[in-house]
Amino acid sequence: MSCKHILILAVVVSGGLLLSAVADAQLGPPSGTIYASDRMFKTIGTPTDLPNRGQFDTIYALGNGLANVAEAAPGEPGFNGGRWEVREVTFLTIVPTQFTNDEDILAAVEAGQISIGPVVRRFECPLIPVN
């Protein structure tokens, strides 16, 4: 193999590795646990930021190492196909707690135990059921 062919092969391999690393950083395999309707899902991070147009479902960001909670899941009435707006939850009178559905979150708001902040981000990503 000539030096020219070795150089071309090195460039092709390096480019392929670089593209693979970029794809992994942006999309990656399913990761990140999220709950919806007492069911566990995984997500795929997508490099999207959406403007405030159209319909969104809410993701409640619980923080403190807890999994987030979505108000809807695939197959449920009103699910908007993975278009999300994120709202941060602040624990007021209870210790950080892992909620698994939005009904319990809204009940905790009503009881004055937590508060829900304004939208901090809008994006799109799928929910993949964990079996």
Backbone as XML, in Angstrom:
<?xml version="1.0"?>
<chain id="A" units="angstrom">
  <residue number="1" name="MET">
    <atom name="N" x="0.854" y="-1.167" z="0.000"/>
    <atom name="CA" x="0.000" y="0.000" z="0.000"/>
    <atom name="C" x="0.901" y="1.232" z="0.000"/>
  </residue>
  <residue number="2" name="SER">
    <atom name="N" x="0.583" y="2.193" z="-0.835"/>
    <atom name="CA" x="1.405" y="3.394" z="-0.935"/>
    <atom name="C" x="1.094" y="4.345" z="0.216"/>
  </residue>
  <residue number="3" name="CYS">
    <atom name="N" x="1.979" y="5.312" z="0.403"/>
    <atom name="CA" x="1.775" y="6.330" z="1.443"/>
    <atom name="C" x="0.479" y="7.095" z="1.197"/>
  </residue>
  <residue number="4" name="LYS">
    <atom name="N" x="0.182" y="7.361" z="-0.069"/>
    <atom name="CA" x="-1.039" y="8.083" z="-0.404"/>
    <atom name="C" x="-2.273" y="7.294" z="0.035"/>
  </residue>
  <residue number="5" name="HIS">
    <atom name="N" x="-2.289" y="5.982" z="-0.218"/>
    <atom name="CA" x="-3.419" y="5.143" z="0.166"/>
    <atom name="C" x="-3.543" y="5.050" z="1.686"/>
  </residue>
  <residue number="6" name="ILE">
    <atom name="N" x="-2.432" y="4.972" z="2.379"/>
    <atom name="CA" x="-2.448" y="4.908" z="3.847"/>
    <atom name="C" x="-3.014" y="6.205" z="4.412"/>
  </residue>
  <residue number="7" name="LEU">
    <atom name="N" x="-2.609" y="7.334" z="3.836"/>
    <atom name="CA" x="-3.105" y="8.632" z="4.284"/>
    <atom name="C" x="-4.610" y="8.741" z="4.050"/>
  </residue>
  <residue number="8" name="ILE">
    <atom name="N" x="-5.085" y="8.322" z="2.898"/>
    <atom name="CA" x="-6.522" y="8.370" z="2.603"/>
    <atom name="C" x="-7.280" y="7.471" z="3.572"/>
  </residue>
  <residue number="9" name="LEU">
    <atom name="N" x="-6.774" y="6.274" z="3.825"/>
    <atom name="CA" x="-7.418" y="5.362" z="4.761"/>
    <atom name="C" x="-7.469" y="5.965" z="6.163"/>
  </residue>
  <residue number="10" name="ALA">
    <atom name="N" x="-6.399" y="6.598" z="6.593"/>
    <atom name="CA" x="-6.362" y="7.225" z="7.921"/>
    <atom name="C" x="-7.394" y="8.347" z="8.023"/>
  </residue>
  <residue number="11" name="VAL">
    <atom name="N" x="-7.526" y="9.142" z="6.974"/>
    <atom name="CA" x="-8.503" y="10.233" z="6.976"/>
    <atom name="C" x="-9.923" y="9.671" z="7.036"/>
  </residue>
  <residue number="12" name="VAL">
    <atom name="N" x="-10.194" y="8.630" z="6.258"/>
    <atom name="CA" x="-11.533" y="8.030" z="6.237"/>
    <atom name="C" x="-11.872" y="7.447" z="7.615"/>
  </residue>
  <residue number="13" name="VAL">
    <atom name="N" x="-10.935" y="6.702" z="8.204"/>
    <atom name="CA" x="-11.181" y="6.102" z="9.518"/>
    <atom name="C" x="-11.363" y="7.183" z="10.576"/>
  </residue>
  <residue number="14" name="SER">
    <atom name="N" x="-10.511" y="8.207" z="10.569"/>
    <atom name="CA" x="-10.630" y="9.301" z="11.539"/>
    <atom name="C" x="-11.951" y="10.032" z="11.388"/>
  </residue>
  <residue number="15" name="GLY">
    <atom name="N" x="-12.343" y="10.277" z="10.150"/>
    <atom name="CA" x="-13.616" y="10.951" z="9.913"/>
    <atom name="C" x="-14.789" y="10.128" z="10.404"/>
  </residue>
  <residue number="16" name="GLY">
    <atom name="N" x="-14.738" y="8.829" z="10.173"/>
    <atom name="CA" x="-15.801" y="7.946" z="10.651"/>
    <atom name="C" x="-15.877" y="7.925" z="12.166"/>
  </residue>
  <residue number="17" name="LEU">
    <atom name="N" x="-14.719" y="7.892" z="12.831"/>
    <atom name="CA" x="-14.705" y="7.921" z="14.294"/>
    <atom name="C" x="-15.246" y="9.240" z="14.818"/>
  </residue>
  <residue number="18" name="LEU">
    <atom name="N" x="-14.884" y="10.336" z="14.162"/>
    <atom name="CA" x="-15.363" y="11.647" z="14.576"/>
    <atom name="C" x="-16.873" y="11.756" z="14.411"/>
  </residue>
  <residue number="19" name="LEU">
    <atom name="N" x="-17.390" y="11.305" z="13.262"/>
    <atom name="CA" x="-18.841" y="11.337" z="13.050"/>
    <atom name="C" x="-19.563" y="10.471" z="14.069"/>
  </residue>
  <residue number="20" name="SER">
    <atom name="N" x="-18.992" y="9.322" z="14.379"/>
    <atom name="CA" x="-19.595" y="8.440" z="15.379"/>
    <atom name="C" x="-19.630" y="9.110" z="16.742"/>
  </residue>
  <residue number="21" name="ALA">
    <atom name="N" x="-18.552" y="9.778" z="17.128"/>
    <atom name="CA" x="-18.500" y="10.465" z="18.420"/>
    <atom name="C" x="-19.504" y="11.603" z="18.476"/>
  </residue>
  <residue number="22" name="VAL">
    <atom name="N" x="-19.640" y="12.354" z="17.387"/>
    <atom name="CA" x="-20.600" y="13.456" z="17.348"/>
    <atom name="C" x="-22.019" y="12.918" z="17.452"/>
  </residue>
  <residue number="23" name="ALA">
    <atom name="N" x="-22.312" y="11.851" z="16.718"/>
    <atom name="CA" x="-23.652" y="11.267" z="16.774"/>
    <atom name="C" x="-23.963" y="10.764" z="18.176"/>
  </residue>
  <residue number="24" name="ASP">
    <atom name="N" x="-23.005" y="10.114" z="18.823"/>
    <atom name="CA" x="-23.216" y="9.623" z="20.180"/>
    <atom name="C" x="-23.464" y="10.771" z="21.141"/>
  </residue>
  <residue number="25" name="ALA">
    <atom name="N" x="-22.752" y="11.866" z="20.986"/>
    <atom name="CA" x="-22.906" y="12.994" z="21.901"/>
    <atom name="C" x="-24.268" y="13.659" z="21.737"/>
  </residue>
  <residue number="26" name="GLN">
    <atom name="N" x="-24.814" y="13.685" z="20.516"/>
    <atom name="CA" x="-26.070" y="14.370" z="20.281"/>
    <atom name="C" x="-27.282" y="13.477" z="20.488"/>
  </residue>
  <residue number="27" name="LEU">
    <atom name="N" x="-27.221" y="12.272" z="19.979"/>
    <atom name="CA" x="-28.395" y="11.416" z="20.039"/>
    <atom name="C" x="-28.228" y="10.310" z="21.064"/>
  </residue>
  <residue number="28" name="GLY">
    <atom name="N" x="-27.219" y="9.495" z="20.883"/>
    <atom name="CA" x="-26.903" y="8.459" z="21.840"/>
    <atom name="C" x="-27.962" y="7.386" z="21.964"/>
  </residue>
  <residue number="29" name="PRO">
    <atom name="N" x="-27.626" y="6.350" z="22.698"/>
    <atom name="CA" x="-28.580" y="5.271" z="22.944"/>
    <atom name="C" x="-29.598" y="5.702" z="23.988"/>
  </residue>
  <residue number="30" name="PRO">
    <atom name="N" x="-30.653" y="4.940" z="24.145"/>
    <atom name="CA" x="-31.622" y="5.282" z="25.187"/>
    <atom name="C" x="-30.947" y="5.417" z="26.550"/>
  </residue>
  <residue number="31" name="SER">
    <atom name="N" x="-31.307" y="6.448" z="27.242"/>
    <atom name="CA" x="-30.759" y="6.684" z="28.582"/>
    <atom name="C" x="-31.723" y="7.584" z="29.312"/>
  </residue>
  <residue number="32" name="GLY">
    <atom name="N" x="-31.394" y="7.954" z="30.505"/>
    <atom name="CA" x="-32.221" y="8.883" z="31.245"/>
    <atom name="C" x="-33.601" y="8.340" z="31.559"/>
  </residue>
  <residue number="33" name="THR">
    <atom name="N" x="-33.814" y="7.955" z="32.789"/>
    <atom name="CA" x="-35.118" y="7.443" z="33.202"/>
    <atom name="C" x="-36.099" y="8.582" z="33.398"/>
  </residue>
  <residue number="34" name="ILE">
    <atom name="N" x="-37.318" y="8.359" z="32.975"/>
    <atom name="CA" x="-38.402" y="9.311" z="33.176"/>
    <atom name="C" x="-39.668" y="8.504" z="33.454"/>
  </residue>
  <residue number="35" name="TYR">
    <atom name="N" x="-40.506" y="9.004" z="34.331"/>
    <atom name="CA" x="-41.764" y="8.329" z="34.652"/>
    <atom name="C" x="-42.923" y="9.067" z="34.006"/>
  </residue>
  <residue number="36" name="ALA">
    <atom name="N" x="-43.945" y="8.287" z="33.630"/>
    <atom name="CA" x="-45.208" y="8.841" z="33.142"/>
    <atom name="C" x="-46.289" y="7.822" z="33.482"/>
  </residue>
  <residue number="37" name="SER">
    <atom name="N" x="-47.335" y="8.275" z="34.153"/>
    <atom name="CA" x="-48.460" y="7.399" z="34.509"/>
    <atom name="C" x="-48.000" y="6.135" z="35.234"/>
  </residue>
  <residue number="38" name="ASP">
    <atom name="N" x="-47.061" y="6.305" z="36.164"/>
    <atom name="CA" x="-46.522" y="5.215" z="36.982"/>
    <atom name="C" x="-45.769" y="4.162" z="36.180"/>
  </residue>
  <residue number="39" name="ARG">
    <atom name="N" x="-45.363" y="4.491" z="34.968"/>
    <atom name="CA" x="-44.556" y="3.585" z="34.143"/>
    <atom name="C" x="-43.200" y="4.227" z="33.897"/>
  </residue>
  <residue number="40" name="MET">
    <atom name="N" x="-42.178" y="3.379" z="33.779"/>
    <atom name="CA" x="-40.814" y="3.858" z="33.555"/>
    <atom name="C" x="-40.511" y="3.853" z="32.056"/>
  </residue>
  <residue number="41" name="PHE">
    <atom name="N" x="-39.869" y="4.931" z="31.620"/>
    <atom name="CA" x="-39.440" y="5.073" z="30.237"/>
    <atom name="C" x="-37.979" y="5.487" z="30.205"/>
  </residue>
  <residue number="42" name="LYS">
    <atom name="N" x="-37.342" y="5.273" z="29.069"/>
    <atom name="CA" x="-36.020" y="5.815" z="28.773"/>
    <atom name="C" x="-36.207" y="6.868" z="27.689"/>
  </residue>
  <residue number="43" name="THR">
    <atom name="N" x="-35.245" y="7.755" z="27.575"/>
    <atom name="CA" x="-35.321" y="8.798" z="26.560"/>
    <atom name="C" x="-34.100" y="8.754" z="25.662"/>
  </residue>
  <residue number="44" name="ILE">
    <atom name="N" x="-34.200" y="9.419" z="24.543"/>
    <atom name="CA" x="-33.053" y="9.640" z="23.660"/>
    <atom name="C" x="-32.899" y="11.142" z="23.555"/>
  </residue>
  <residue number="45" name="GLY">
    <atom name="N" x="-31.773" y="11.647" z="24.028"/>
    <atom name="CA" x="-31.527" y="13.084" z="23.948"/>
    <atom name="C" x="-31.386" y="13.521" z="22.507"/>
  </residue>
  <residue number="46" name="THR">
    <atom name="N" x="-32.136" y="14.528" z="22.115"/>
    <atom name="CA" x="-32.044" y="15.059" z="20.763"/>
    <atom name="C" x="-31.598" y="16.520" z="20.828"/>
  </residue>
  <residue number="47" name="PRO">
    <atom name="N" x="-30.829" y="16.953" z="19.863"/>
    <atom name="CA" x="-30.312" y="18.330" z="19.879"/>
    <atom name="C" x="-31.332" y="19.329" z="19.354"/>
  </residue>
  <residue number="48" name="THR">
    <atom name="N" x="-32.468" y="19.442" z="20.029"/>
    <atom name="CA" x="-33.510" y="20.349" z="19.564"/>
    <atom name="C" x="-33.851" y="21.365" z="20.642"/>
  </residue>
  <residue number="49" name="ASP">
    <atom name="N" x="-34.190" y="22.526" z="20.230"/>
    <atom name="CA" x="-34.810" y="23.548" z="21.062"/>
    <atom name="C" x="-35.955" y="24.087" z="20.231"/>
  </residue>
  <residue number="50" name="LEU">
    <atom name="N" x="-37.160" y="23.997" z="20.743"/>
    <atom name="CA" x="-38.332" y="24.382" z="19.974"/>
    <atom name="C" x="-38.869" y="25.731" z="20.435"/>
  </residue>
  <residue number="51" name="PRO">
    <atom name="N" x="-39.384" y="26.519" z="19.503"/>
    <atom name="CA" x="-40.022" y="27.784" z="19.878"/>
    <atom name="C" x="-41.368" y="27.514" z="20.542"/>
  </residue>
  <residue number="52" name="ASN">
    <atom name="N" x="-41.931" y="28.517" z="21.163"/>
    <atom name="CA" x="-43.206" y="28.387" z="21.856"/>
    <atom name="C" x="-44.353" y="28.463" z="20.857"/>
  </residue>
  <residue number="53" name="ARG">
    <atom name="N" x="-44.443" y="27.432" z="20.012"/>
    <atom name="CA" x="-45.536" y="27.321" z="19.048"/>
    <atom name="C" x="-46.018" y="25.880" z="19.055"/>
  </residue>
  <residue number="54" name="GLY">
    <atom name="N" x="-47.308" y="25.686" z="19.037"/>
    <atom name="CA" x="-47.859" y="24.339" z="18.999"/>
    <atom name="C" x="-48.126" y="23.785" z="20.387"/>
  </residue>
  <residue number="55" name="GLN">
    <atom name="N" x="-48.445" y="22.504" z="20.407"/>
    <atom name="CA" x="-48.817" y="21.823" z="21.641"/>
    <atom name="C" x="-47.608" y="21.127" z="22.266"/>
  </residue>
  <residue number="56" name="PHE">
    <atom name="N" x="-47.543" y="21.167" z="23.592"/>
    <atom name="CA" x="-46.470" y="20.518" z="24.347"/>
    <atom name="C" x="-47.075" y="19.774" z="25.533"/>
  </residue>
  <residue number="57" name="ASP">
    <atom name="N" x="-46.391" y="18.742" z="25.976"/>
    <atom name="CA" x="-46.679" y="18.111" z="27.253"/>
    <atom name="C" x="-45.606" y="18.579" z="28.221"/>
  </residue>
  <residue number="58" name="THR">
    <atom name="N" x="-45.906" y="18.509" z="29.513"/>
    <atom name="CA" x="-44.975" y="18.992" z="30.529"/>
    <atom name="C" x="-44.124" y="17.861" z="31.072"/>
  </residue>
  <residue number="59" name="ILE">
    <atom name="N" x="-42.847" y="18.166" z="31.250"/>
    <atom name="CA" x="-41.940" y="17.317" z="32.024"/>
    <atom name="C" x="-41.618" y="18.089" z="33.285"/>
  </residue>
  <residue number="60" name="TYR">
    <atom name="N" x="-41.836" y="17.448" z="34.416"/>
    <atom name="CA" x="-41.523" y="18.041" z="35.712"/>
    <atom name="C" x="-40.126" y="17.586" z="36.106"/>
  </residue>
  <residue number="61" name="ALA">
    <atom name="N" x="-39.191" y="18.535" z="36.200"/>
    <atom name="CA" x="-37.808" y="18.246" z="36.562"/>
    <atom name="C" x="-37.693" y="18.276" z="38.081"/>
  </residue>
  <residue number="62" name="LEU">
    <atom name="N" x="-37.523" y="17.097" z="38.681"/>
    <atom name="CA" x="-37.493" y="16.993" z="40.136"/>
    <atom name="C" x="-36.136" y="17.328" z="40.740"/>
  </residue>
  <residue number="63" name="GLY">
    <atom name="N" x="-35.059" y="17.213" z="39.964"/>
    <atom name="CA" x="-33.726" y="17.536" z="40.473"/>
    <atom name="C" x="-33.248" y="16.551" z="41.524"/>
  </residue>
  <residue number="64" name="ASN">
    <atom name="N" x="-32.180" y="16.893" z="42.202"/>
    <atom name="CA" x="-31.629" y="16.094" z="43.309"/>
    <atom name="C" x="-31.402" y="14.629" z="42.952"/>
  </residue>
  <residue number="65" name="GLY">
    <atom name="N" x="-31.052" y="14.321" z="41.707"/>
    <atom name="CA" x="-30.803" y="12.947" z="41.293"/>
    <atom name="C" x="-32.062" y="12.120" z="41.077"/>
  </residue>
  <residue number="66" name="LEU">
    <atom name="N" x="-33.226" y="12.740" z="41.156"/>
    <atom name="CA" x="-34.486" y="12.035" z="40.938"/>
    <atom name="C" x="-34.839" y="12.032" z="39.456"/>
  </residue>
  <residue number="67" name="ALA">
    <atom name="N" x="-35.572" y="11.011" z="39.030"/>
    <atom name="CA" x="-36.021" y="10.946" z="37.640"/>
    <atom name="C" x="-37.129" y="11.972" z="37.416"/>
  </residue>
  <residue number="68" name="ASN">
    <atom name="N" x="-37.154" y="12.553" z="36.232"/>
    <atom name="CA" x="-38.212" y="13.485" z="35.864"/>
    <atom name="C" x="-39.527" y="12.743" z="35.674"/>
  </residue>
  <residue number="69" name="VAL">
    <atom name="N" x="-40.621" y="13.499" z="35.637"/>
    <atom name="CA" x="-41.955" y="12.931" z="35.449"/>
    <atom name="C" x="-42.638" y="13.668" z="34.301"/>
  </residue>
  <residue number="70" name="ALA">
    <atom name="N" x="-43.192" y="12.899" z="33.366"/>
    <atom name="CA" x="-43.925" y="13.471" z="32.240"/>
    <atom name="C" x="-45.419" y="13.386" z="32.510"/>
  </residue>
  <residue number="71" name="GLU">
    <atom name="N" x="-46.151" y="14.372" z="32.023"/>
    <atom name="CA" x="-47.599" y="14.369" z="32.235"/>
    <atom name="C" x="-48.334" y="13.452" z="31.279"/>
  </residue>
  <residue number="72" name="ALA">
    <atom name="N" x="-47.677" y="12.967" z="30.241"/>
    <atom name="CA" x="-48.325" y="12.095" z="29.260"/>
    <atom name="C" x="-47.307" y="11.100" z="28.714"/>
  </residue>
  <residue number="73" name="ALA">
    <atom name="N" x="-47.826" y="10.024" z="28.144"/>
    <atom name="CA" x="-46.961" y="8.987" z="27.573"/>
    <atom name="C" x="-47.539" y="8.535" z="26.240"/>
  </residue>
  <residue number="74" name="PRO">
    <atom name="N" x="-46.709" y="7.897" z="25.415"/>
    <atom name="CA" x="-47.205" y="7.402" z="24.136"/>
    <atom name="C" x="-48.437" y="6.517" z="24.325"/>
  </residue>
  <residue number="75" name="GLY">
    <atom name="N" x="-49.437" y="6.728" z="23.467"/>
    <atom name="CA" x="-50.657" y="5.942" z="23.515"/>
    <atom name="C" x="-51.752" y="6.540" z="24.379"/>
  </residue>
  <residue number="76" name="GLU">
    <atom name="N" x="-51.423" y="7.551" z="25.164"/>
    <atom name="CA" x="-52.427" y="8.185" z="26.011"/>
    <atom name="C" x="-53.129" y="9.304" z="25.241"/>
  </residue>
  <residue number="77" name="PRO">
    <atom name="N" x="-54.417" y="9.531" z="25.543"/>
    <atom name="CA" x="-55.119" y="10.642" z="24.887"/>
    <atom name="C" x="-54.402" y="11.972" z="25.169"/>
  </residue>
  <residue number="78" name="GLY">
    <atom name="N" x="-54.272" y="12.768" z="24.140"/>
    <atom name="CA" x="-53.665" y="14.077" z="24.299"/>
    <atom name="C" x="-52.144" y="14.102" z="24.234"/>
  </residue>
  <residue number="79" name="PHE">
    <atom name="N" x="-51.494" y="12.941" z="24.106"/>
    <atom name="CA" x="-50.030" y="12.909" z="23.993"/>
    <atom name="C" x="-49.607" y="13.644" z="22.733"/>
  </residue>
  <residue number="80" name="ASN">
    <atom name="N" x="-48.651" y="14.537" z="22.863"/>
    <atom name="CA" x="-48.241" y="15.398" z="21.754"/>
    <atom name="C" x="-47.012" y="14.901" z="21.009"/>
  </residue>
  <residue number="81" name="GLY">
    <atom name="N" x="-46.797" y="13.605" z="20.992"/>
    <atom name="CA" x="-45.758" y="13.021" z="20.151"/>
    <atom name="C" x="-44.338" y="13.274" z="20.606"/>
  </residue>
  <residue number="82" name="GLY">
    <atom name="N" x="-44.120" y="13.585" z="21.862"/>
    <atom name="CA" x="-42.762" y="13.807" z="22.351"/>
    <atom name="C" x="-42.307" y="15.254" z="22.268"/>
  </residue>
  <residue number="83" name="ARG">
    <atom name="N" x="-43.238" y="16.184" z="22.224"/>
    <atom name="CA" x="-42.910" y="17.619" z="22.276"/>
    <atom name="C" x="-43.094" y="18.056" z="23.725"/>
  </residue>
  <residue number="84" name="TRP">
    <atom name="N" x="-42.011" y="18.516" z="24.328"/>
    <atom name="CA" x="-41.988" y="18.747" z="25.775"/>
    <atom name="C" x="-41.653" y="20.174" z="26.146"/>
  </residue>
  <residue number="85" name="GLU">
    <atom name="N" x="-42.229" y="20.617" z="27.268"/>
    <atom name="CA" x="-41.748" y="21.823" z="27.932"/>
    <atom name="C" x="-41.406" y="21.412" z="29.357"/>
  </residue>
  <residue number="86" name="VAL">
    <atom name="N" x="-40.250" y="21.867" z="29.800"/>
    <atom name="CA" x="-39.714" y="21.460" z="31.102"/>
    <atom name="C" x="-39.988" y="22.545" z="32.133"/>
  </residue>
  <residue number="87" name="ARG">
    <atom name="N" x="-40.475" y="22.104" z="33.280"/>
    <atom name="CA" x="-40.715" y="22.993" z="34.427"/>
    <atom name="C" x="-40.022" y="22.393" z="35.642"/>
  </residue>
  <residue number="88" name="GLU">
    <atom name="N" x="-39.281" y="23.214" z="36.355"/>
    <atom name="CA" x="-38.560" y="22.749" z="37.537"/>
    <atom name="C" x="-39.483" y="22.709" z="38.750"/>
  </residue>
  <residue number="89" name="VAL">
    <atom name="N" x="-39.312" y="21.662" z="39.539"/>
    <atom name="CA" x="-40.071" y="21.484" z="40.772"/>
    <atom name="C" x="-39.191" y="21.889" z="41.946"/>
  </residue>
  <residue number="90" name="THR">
    <atom name="N" x="-39.761" y="22.647" z="42.874"/>
    <atom name="CA" x="-39.067" y="23.014" z="44.105"/>
    <atom name="C" x="-39.817" y="22.366" z="45.266"/>
  </residue>
  <residue number="91" name="PHE">
    <atom name="N" x="-39.084" y="21.635" z="46.097"/>
    <atom name="CA" x="-39.673" y="20.992" z="47.269"/>
    <atom name="C" x="-39.713" y="22.008" z="48.408"/>
  </residue>
  <residue number="92" name="LEU">
    <atom name="N" x="-40.902" y="22.251" z="48.919"/>
    <atom name="CA" x="-41.098" y="23.286" z="49.939"/>
    <atom name="C" x="-41.185" y="22.714" z="51.351"/>
  </residue>
  <residue number="93" name="THR">
    <atom name="N" x="-42.095" y="21.783" z="51.580"/>
    <atom name="CA" x="-42.327" y="21.285" z="52.938"/>
    <atom name="C" x="-42.096" y="19.781" z="53.065"/>
  </residue>
  <residue number="94" name="ILE">
    <atom name="N" x="-41.671" y="19.131" z="51.981"/>
    <atom name="CA" x="-41.356" y="17.702" z="52.031"/>
    <atom name="C" x="-39.946" y="17.505" z="51.494"/>
  </residue>
  <residue number="95" name="VAL">
    <atom name="N" x="-39.321" y="16.406" z="51.882"/>
    <atom name="CA" x="-38.000" y="16.079" z="51.357"/>
    <atom name="C" x="-38.153" y="15.717" z="49.882"/>
  </residue>
  <residue number="96" name="PRO">
    <atom name="N" x="-37.099" y="15.902" z="49.071"/>
    <atom name="CA" x="-37.185" y="15.501" z="47.665"/>
    <atom name="C" x="-37.681" y="14.057" z="47.556"/>
  </residue>
  <residue number="97" name="THR">
    <atom name="N" x="-38.712" y="13.881" z="46.769"/>
    <atom name="CA" x="-39.435" y="12.616" z="46.672"/>
    <atom name="C" x="-39.553" y="12.195" z="45.218"/>
  </residue>
  <residue number="98" name="GLN">
    <atom name="N" x="-39.378" y="10.895" z="44.951"/>
    <atom name="CA" x="-39.546" y="10.399" z="43.595"/>
    <atom name="C" x="-41.027" y="10.208" z="43.296"/>
  </residue>
  <residue number="99" name="PHE">
    <atom name="N" x="-41.595" y="11.131" z="42.543"/>
    <atom name="CA" x="-42.951" y="10.974" z="42.045"/>
    <atom name="C" x="-42.886" y="10.127" z="40.780"/>
  </residue>
  <residue number="100" name="THR">
    <atom name="N" x="-43.984" y="9.459" z="40.448"/>
    <atom name="CA" x="-44.019" y="8.645" z="39.229"/>
    <atom name="C" x="-45.206" y="8.978" z="38.331"/>
  </residue>
  <residue number="101" name="ASN">
    <atom name="N" x="-45.978" y="10.000" z="38.714"/>
    <atom name="CA" x="-47.081" y="10.434" z="37.855"/>
    <atom name="C" x="-47.380" y="11.903" z="38.136"/>
  </residue>
  <residue number="102" name="ASP">
    <atom name="N" x="-48.011" y="12.539" z="37.175"/>
    <atom name="CA" x="-48.283" y="13.969" z="37.323"/>
    <atom name="C" x="-49.425" y="14.252" z="38.295"/>
  </residue>
  <residue number="103" name="GLU">
    <atom name="N" x="-50.337" y="13.298" z="38.488"/>
    <atom name="CA" x="-51.427" y="13.525" z="39.441"/>
    <atom name="C" x="-50.891" y="13.752" z="40.851"/>
  </residue>
  <residue number="104" name="ASP">
    <atom name="N" x="-49.907" y="12.950" z="41.267"/>
    <atom name="CA" x="-49.315" y="13.120" z="42.595"/>
    <atom name="C" x="-48.556" y="14.443" z="42.708"/>
  </residue>
  <residue number="105" name="ILE">
    <atom name="N" x="-47.928" y="14.857" z="41.613"/>
    <atom name="CA" x="-47.231" y="16.144" z="41.614"/>
    <atom name="C" x="-48.233" y="17.281" z="41.800"/>
  </residue>
  <residue number="106" name="LEU">
    <atom name="N" x="-49.313" y="17.245" z="41.043"/>
    <atom name="CA" x="-50.313" y="18.307" z="41.146"/>
    <atom name="C" x="-50.996" y="18.301" z="42.517"/>
  </residue>
  <residue number="107" name="ALA">
    <atom name="N" x="-51.173" y="17.134" z="43.116"/>
    <atom name="CA" x="-51.733" y="17.049" z="44.471"/>
    <atom name="C" x="-50.764" y="17.657" z="45.489"/>
  </residue>
  <residue number="108" name="ALA">
    <atom name="N" x="-49.454" y="17.442" z="45.290"/>
    <atom name="CA" x="-48.451" y="18.027" z="46.187"/>
    <atom name="C" x="-48.414" y="19.546" z="46.045"/>
  </residue>
  <residue number="109" name="VAL">
    <atom name="N" x="-48.648" y="20.058" z="44.840"/>
    <atom name="CA" x="-48.749" y="21.507" z="44.639"/>
    <atom name="C" x="-49.955" y="22.035" z="45.410"/>
  </residue>
  <residue number="110" name="GLU">
    <atom name="N" x="-51.082" y="21.374" z="45.242"/>
    <atom name="CA" x="-52.319" y="21.785" z="45.921"/>
    <atom name="C" x="-52.153" y="21.782" z="47.443"/>
  </residue>
  <residue number="111" name="ALA">
    <atom name="N" x="-51.364" y="20.836" z="47.966"/>
    <atom name="CA" x="-51.133" y="20.731" z="49.412"/>
    <atom name="C" x="-50.056" y="21.699" z="49.906"/>
  </residue>
  <residue number="112" name="GLY">
    <atom name="N" x="-49.429" y="22.430" z="48.975"/>
    <atom name="CA" x="-48.383" y="23.381" z="49.365"/>
    <atom name="C" x="-47.044" y="22.728" z="49.664"/>
  </residue>
  <residue number="113" name="GLN">
    <atom name="N" x="-46.872" y="21.484" z="49.245"/>
    <atom name="CA" x="-45.630" y="20.757" z="49.516"/>
    <atom name="C" x="-44.528" y="21.069" z="48.507"/>
  </residue>
  <residue number="114" name="ILE">
    <atom name="N" x="-44.916" y="21.371" z="47.279"/>
    <atom name="CA" x="-43.959" y="21.695" z="46.220"/>
    <atom name="C" x="-44.504" y="22.864" z="45.410"/>
  </residue>
  <residue number="115" name="SER">
    <atom name="N" x="-43.625" y="23.463" z="44.621"/>
    <atom name="CA" x="-44.064" y="24.461" z="43.651"/>
    <atom name="C" x="-43.481" y="24.092" z="42.293"/>
  </residue>
  <residue number="116" name="ILE">
    <atom name="N" x="-44.140" y="24.577" z="41.256"/>
    <atom name="CA" x="-43.701" y="24.319" z="39.887"/>
    <atom name="C" x="-43.354" y="25.649" z="39.248"/>
  </residue>
  <residue number="117" name="GLY">
    <atom name="N" x="-42.138" y="25.723" z="38.710"/>
    <atom name="CA" x="-41.657" y="26.954" z="38.100"/>
    <atom name="C" x="-42.120" y="27.111" z="36.658"/>
  </residue>
  <residue number="118" name="PRO">
    <atom name="N" x="-41.715" y="28.221" z="36.044"/>
    <atom name="CA" x="-42.070" y="28.476" z="34.646"/>
    <atom name="C" x="-41.300" y="27.547" z="33.699"/>
  </residue>
  <residue number="119" name="VAL">
    <atom name="N" x="-41.677" y="27.558" z="32.444"/>
    <atom name="CA" x="-41.003" y="26.745" z="31.432"/>
    <atom name="C" x="-39.550" y="27.207" z="31.308"/>
  </residue>
  <residue number="120" name="VAL">
    <atom name="N" x="-38.621" y="26.238" z="31.372"/>
    <atom name="CA" x="-37.198" y="26.560" z="31.224"/>
    <atom name="C" x="-36.639" y="26.082" z="29.888"/>
  </residue>
  <residue number="121" name="ARG">
    <atom name="N" x="-37.365" y="25.166" z="29.204"/>
    <atom name="CA" x="-36.881" y="24.677" z="27.923"/>
    <atom name="C" x="-38.004" y="23.953" z="27.203"/>
  </residue>
  <residue number="122" name="ARG">
    <atom name="N" x="-37.964" y="24.007" z="25.875"/>
    <atom name="CA" x="-38.880" y="23.239" z="25.031"/>
    <atom name="C" x="-38.037" y="22.441" z="24.034"/>
  </residue>
  <residue number="123" name="PHE">
    <atom name="N" x="-38.367" y="21.167" z="23.886"/>
    <atom name="CA" x="-37.602" y="20.316" z="22.983"/>
    <atom name="C" x="-38.457" y="19.118" z="22.580"/>
  </residue>
  <residue number="124" name="GLU">
    <atom name="N" x="-37.881" y="18.275" z="21.739"/>
    <atom name="CA" x="-38.570" y="17.086" z="21.267"/>
    <atom name="C" x="-37.702" y="15.864" z="21.523"/>
  </residue>
  <residue number="125" name="CYS">
    <atom name="N" x="-38.295" y="14.802" z="22.088"/>
    <atom name="CA" x="-37.606" y="13.529" z="22.239"/>
    <atom name="C" x="-38.631" y="12.445" z="22.524"/>
  </residue>
  <residue number="126" name="PRO">
    <atom name="N" x="-38.337" y="11.211" z="22.102"/>
    <atom name="CA" x="-39.272" y="10.131" z="22.324"/>
    <atom name="C" x="-39.166" y="9.554" z="23.728"/>
  </residue>
  <residue number="127" name="LEU">
    <atom name="N" x="-40.217" y="8.849" z="24.128"/>
    <atom name="CA" x="-40.196" y="8.043" z="25.350"/>
    <atom name="C" x="-40.234" y="6.585" z="24.913"/>
  </residue>
  <residue number="128" name="ILE">
    <atom name="N" x="-39.310" y="5.791" z="25.449"/>
    <atom name="CA" x="-39.210" y="4.387" z="25.090"/>
    <atom name="C" x="-39.558" y="3.559" z="26.318"/>
  </residue>
  <residue number="129" name="PRO">
    <atom name="N" x="-40.622" y="2.742" z="26.257"/>
    <atom name="CA" x="-41.019" y="1.970" z="27.429"/>
    <atom name="C" x="-39.909" y="1.038" z="27.904"/>
  </residue>
  <residue number="130" name="VAL">
    <atom name="N" x="-39.775" y="0.920" z="29.225"/>
    <atom name="CA" x="-38.840" y="-0.026" z="29.821"/>
    <atom name="C" x="-39.661" y="-1.239" z="30.222"/>
  </residue>
  <residue number="131" name="ASN">
    <atom name="N" x="-39.275" y="-2.379" z="29.723"/>
    <atom name="CA" x="-40.044" y="-3.606" z="30.026"/>
    <atom name="C" x="-39.552" y="-4.260" z="31.287"/>
  </residue>
</chain>
